[in-house]
Every structure is written in structure tokens, then in C-alpha cells.
Amino acid sequence: MITDVKPKDETVHVKRYKIQHSIDEYTFPTEATIHDVRFDEKYIHVGLTDQRVLSIPLWWIPTVYNASMEDRKKFKINQSRTMIVWDPDDCGINDEISIAEYLGPARGGIRSVYSPREPKRRVAEAKPKSKKK
């Protein structure tokens, strides 16, 4: 195809910025341990010792979601400060939550949103046969 458009010599200007802070000045968490836990009507809010707050929807944990607010508050934090544990002898909940399960991508067997996906193979569909008259 022939056109009358002629190529232009264009100069691309790249704007460069000075780096304000080196990577050494940033803080990256190295571990996640529980500092405190509080509840509202929709979430468990887990305060971590590095000042992050993890909010987990209650409906993700049916035993806690269906329990009363009084029973929800009868939890214990394990010795390593990585799990919230409810003892059925103390309340109506028999469950434990490991915060590590709520910090990263989905567990094995469930595809993570960050992992590359396999291309879907297309299966050729049979063409409808024309009816002979």
C-alpha cells in the first residue's frame, strides 16, 4: 500500500528525576507478629508489631462470622504471636487463624493472581453441516 505520508524525524525527550531516597532508607517487613486484635461488624483487624494493620473480612471465617461479638473477643494469641486461637471450652468458637495465610498470595493448589497463567487451548468446534434438499 502506498501513501503520501512521509516519516518525520522526531526527538523523544526523556525527563529524568533525581532519586530522593536510597533503597537503604526504606523499611520492609521481615516478619509478621500480632500486636493486638479488634473486631467490628465486618472485619477482624489484626495490628502487627511492625505497625501494619491486616483487616480480614469476617465472612471469610464462618465460625467467627456466625459467633456473637462476646465469643469473638474470647481469643488467645499463641506464644509465637502468629495465630489467633479460640478455645471451644471458653466460647462457642473452635477455630484458629494463622495470619501468614492472609498476608501472601493464595496457597498451593490455588492459582495465585501473580503467577503466569497457562494459555487456554482452543478446541475447534464442529461446523454445522448444511442440510441437503
C-alpha positions, -999 to 999 in steps of 0.1 A, spaced: 0 0 0 14 34 -10 5 65 9 16 101 8 26 102 44 63 109 49 82 98 80 92 125 105 124 127 124 111 131 160 133 136 190 120 120 222 126 139 253 130 118 285 126 136 317 149 124 345 144 129 382 169 129 410 165 99 434 155 114 467 160 85 490 182 54 486 167 19 490 185 16 523 162 43 538 130 23 531 115 -1 556 105 -36 545 88 -60 569 109 -91 577 83 -109 599 47 -106 609 37 -110 645 5 -100 662 4 -69 685 -34 -66 690 -67 -78 677 -100 -59 675 -134 -66 658 -161 -46 642 -193 -58 625 -175 -67 592 -138 -73 599 -111 -87 622 -84 -60 625 -51 -75 633 -24 -50 644 11 -62 637 42 -53 657 56 -35 626 26 -12 626 8 -27 597 -29 -35 601 -44 -65 585 -82 -64 581 -98 -98 573 -135 -99 563 -154 -120 589 -174 -138 562 -141 -155 552 -141 -173 585 -176 -188 590 -171 -199 627 -161 -164 637 -187 -147 614 -216 -167 629 -204 -162 665 -215 -134 689 -193 -104 695 -188 -116 731 -175 -150 718 -153 -134 692 -134 -115 719 -126 -147 738 -95 -154 717 -59 -160 727 -27 -152 707 -3 -182 705 32 -180 720 49 -172 687 23 -144 682 14 -157 647 -20 -172 654 -54 -162 669 -69 -192 687 -104 -197 701 -108 -225 726 -143 -241 725 -141 -246 763 -141 -208 767 -165 -198 740 -187 -211 712 -159 -209 686 -135 -238 678 -110 -222 653 -76 -207 648 -63 -182 623 -27 -181 611 -20 -146 599 6 -158 574 -23 -173 554 -38 -138 549 -6 -119 541 5 -135 509 -8 -149 476 -31 -179 476 -18 -213 490 -6 -241 468 -32 -257 446 -50 -224 442 -36 -203 414 -21 -170 426 -31 -139 408 6 -132 405 16 -164 388 17 -166 350 -12 -185 336 -11 -213 311 -26 -203 277 -60 -218 272 -61 -243 243 -89 -238 219 -108 -267 206 -120 -264 171 -158 -265 171 -175 -287 145 -190 -267 117 -228 -273 113 -235 -294 83 -257 -279 57 -289 -299 51 -293 -314 17 -325 -307 0 
